[in-house]
Amino acid sequence: MSEKFSATLRIGDLNDFIAPSQGCVVSMKSGSARLVDNNKPKKLAKAAPATKTLETDPVKISLKDCLACSGCITSAETVMLEKQSLDEFLSNINSGKTVIVSLSPQSRASIAVHYGLSPVQVFRKLTTLFKSLGVKAVFDTSCSRDLSLVESCNEFISRYKQSRIDDTKESKSFLPMIASACPGWICYAEKTLGSFVLPYISSVKSPQQSMGAIIKHHLCQSLGLRPSDIYHVTVMPCYDKKLEASRDDFVFQDQADQMTTEVDSVLTTGEVLDLIQLKEVDFSNLDESPLDKLLSNVSDAGNLFGVRGSSGGYADTIFRYTAKTLFGHDIKGPLDFKTVRNSDFQEVTLEVEGKTVLKFALCYGFRNLQNVVRKLKNGKSDYHYLEIMACPSGCLNGGGQLKPKSGQSGKDLIQALETAYNENVLVTDPFENPIVKQLYDEWLENPGSEKAKRHIHTEYHPIVKSITSQLNNW
Amino acid sequence: MSLLGEEEEALKLSEVQTLKGHTDRVWGLAWNPATGADGVPAILASCSGDKTVRIWQQQQQQQQPQPQQRSCSSPSFHCKFRIDAKEALVLTLRFSFVLITTEARELLFGKQLATASFDAMKMLSLLLEDRHDRTVRSCAWSPSGKQLATASFDATTAIWEENGSDFECVSTLEGHENEVKSVSWNSSGSLLATCSRDKCVWIWEVLPGNEFDCVSVLTGHTQDVKMVHWHPTVDVLFSCSYDNTIKVWAEDGDSDDWHCVQTLSESNSGHTSTVWALSFNVTGDKMVTCSDDLTVKVWSVDIVRLQSGDIHASWCHLCTMSGYHDRTIFSVHWSREGIIATGAADDAIRLFGESEDQSVDGPAYKLILKKEKAHAMDINSVQWSPTGNRLLASASDDGTIKIWKLESMQGTLNHSSPNTL
């Protein structure tokens, strides 16, 4: 199963493809051995608040233990199977909780290509399917992505201005700003690259976690529910998203002192296909339900809204916004991205009076990632923004997506996915999203406000290699 | 090959010098390809568990030997020496060098050998005193001989350039998760490959200004990758591993990335234990591999197909030399003139040559020479000098490097011009 993670994660931590039982550095024994592990007192308290049960019950390694450890990442798989699986999802549907599903646009494109449907049809049919199982609402993460994009634009402008004002050495950490939506990249940066790169990474949460924050911190109140009453599931193109959902940073204590997570479970596109097959659903002929407009931005004609770029459109959106806001250039139509080394490394620049004022790059896949990181480390990077994604071809090619059919090349599939991704999508400025506007009006006040920082921004933590994980290398 | 026919009994491997200086086991050796001919003194780099790389240079003899004794194509080795003020240790080493002068050699080996006229090597430069934190496992000169790449257990690869009397680290390649085991330049010097215990093989493109761009990160081996080596004429990369396989990597024009195009494993007559090293013959149509399974295997390819750009031209098992080794074979190297040398854990050096009496199955190779107790401990590397002067360097766990000369008992081989061999 380890091959399902993004290559970056696999490469970055390929010390040991092992299950925890075989050689995990976190002790699996119940009781004292684990309690004295100085690295993880915090995790322990969270994983098992009642110490007494800890002594009697066998202790399990949680996904969080794996995330906090600098050892193998792939040990997480076995843990993940338990916490983030289809079975777990199905058992929670009838647990009395309000189940909400948030669908990523990349997953919809993948299923659309698989069945020869349009992404909107897939959205409607999945709504029918999930609701038939007892799910209360199905939302679109491209709606919460607009919120992430607005916050990212705001963060970029402030970093760009600071880098101009501040001539001191610290100003070097303002730019380039690096996209934070890819959990494979974040994990690699924290575990392998360490502290030098983390200040460059945008503090804005990914669309998945923004959706989680909206639902658990805001929507539940308007619905009169406690956060812990809601079981929030996302459908993502990527296995690494399961790791993201399990981060400590996305766990909070609600008013009733309950530990709650923004996203309770992540299903990959492939697992949704498994669900369709498990329930023996004739998906192509399934009824199409109306979409839940509460957190899905849908036009009356049934179109969805989005931005250019199948990996979230971060570079595209921030480039346009900055060109307009700081330099008065209102760019219409697609940006002029130029391929640098390969199709997964593209640059776009803005020149004002013969001077390059903006230089952005899309940088997908491990090898391209290495080169920009290398430049950054050597002080030779002149980029202002980097949209780094761990997977070659970006999110449409995530490890959780449906595999090519027999006879179909990977390249052909990506092409088909790109086409499907843009189908039924009206390109619109995220600032114009009425749902986002409403969220600011009712809840977050302004982009970059204290409230926005608390709910839509996060932090990154360098993970120091422990001696035990080093020893495990042998 | 005529010299291996009737005359094979007449060959001997004579030790011409022991290079002392490393304070820990010596892992790797690299002859500078731009030296050792046309009057340019040969240069050899060695790397060690003592975290240093040492550069040894053959020195022209101070005393002009008699014209008939002097063989310009086989200059002797002396060693220039740079004293690093930081290194008191190095200062003491200065006095431990064995300088073999012509006179001394004549005294020791008789006149016959003196015609082989070997100038002692001397340490020219000491690198990496504070660059690598751990063992330097492998080193490789660029084809131009201007740059030296060093791979270390500290997970980095360093690129060095001669700067006057000194070597300067001009670039550091990071990315491997842990110990880098081997480094190799392609034939044009435009690409550099590294491999690591992290099971990955990385390919870097060499750009102007000592910039290196990562071109590909190749995953496929399931264990520690012991060695990477480029084909001598075509940009196809070979790696061998603790997973008992040899993998062939080539660039796929379609996706502009590199892929594994062939895996040589037990199922296609490959090795049954760790593959430690590989080497090519001069034309590149044959490859030799050595293993912990105590065998040496020779593989062949349709070189015309390969050179015409068909990266899928497959490598086929040609023959296996078994029964010759009883301990792990760590190193194998094919000389320009067709002699395969092995260095093994039994401290011996063995030489194999293509047999005259070919069997119906194709060429056979036979042991033509075994040098017992070549070193006091395991031999980690054997490297023929690239100039065809029949010099072989060996590196050992005993901390020494030895320079050997392959010659005939009668010295007849040296009367002909060694360069034509």
Boltz contact constraints between the chains, C-beta under 6 A:
constraints:
  - contact:
      token1: [A, 11]
      token2: [B, 217]
      max_distance: 6.0
  - contact:
      token1: [A, 14]
      token2: [B, 198]
      max_distance: 6.0
  - contact:
      token1: [A, 14]
      token2: [B, 199]
      max_distance: 6.0
  - contact:
      token1: [A, 342]
      token2: [B, 256]
      max_distance: 6.0
  - contact:
      token1: [A, 366]
      token2: [B, 217]
      max_distance: 6.0
  - contact:
      token1: [A, 367]
      token2: [B, 214]
      max_distance: 6.0
  - contact:
      token1: [A, 367]
      token2: [B, 216]
      max_distance: 6.0
  - contact:
      token1: [A, 367]
      token2: [B, 217]
      max_distance: 6.0
  - contact:
      token1: [A, 370]
      token2: [B, 175]
      max_distance: 6.0
  - contact:
      token1: [A, 370]
      token2: [B, 214]
      max_distance: 6.0
  - contact:
      token1: [A, 371]
      token2: [B, 213]
      max_distance: 6.0
  - contact:
      token1: [A, 371]
      token2: [B, 214]
      max_distance: 6.0
